[in-house]
Amino acid sequence: MRLAWAETVSRLLKPDGELITLIYLISDQEGGPPYNNTVADYQKVLEPLGFKAVCMEDNELAIKPRKGVEKLGRWKRCGRPQSSL
């Protein structure tokens, strides 16, 4: 997960804004694209910037081949960012 993306989202989002993510879980991909991607990867870059996942659930609207592989995440800013990652 790219830190630059998380920093940009943090900068652009209003202080009381929420971030909605569609996470396509990939954990066994060698190389890429697409690259491995997990909920933990999102947490690793968003939590130090003051975001907390308030909801993480399967995407019920995912197309059949992606059922159980896509997650919808709802993030809210819950404090001040930590000084470093």
LINURRA-V406696 format. One record per run of one state. SS is the DSSP state (~ for helix, > for strand, _ for the rest). FROM is the first residue (numbers start at 0). TO is the last residue. Records with the same first field share a line. If there is no record, write none. Layout:
SS=FROM-TO / FROM-TO
This chain:
_=0-1 / 12-16 / 24-24 / 26-35 / 37-37 / 49-49 / 58-62 / 66-68 / 77-84
~=2-11 / 38-48 / 63-65
>=17-23 / 25-25 / 36-36 / 50-57 / 69-76
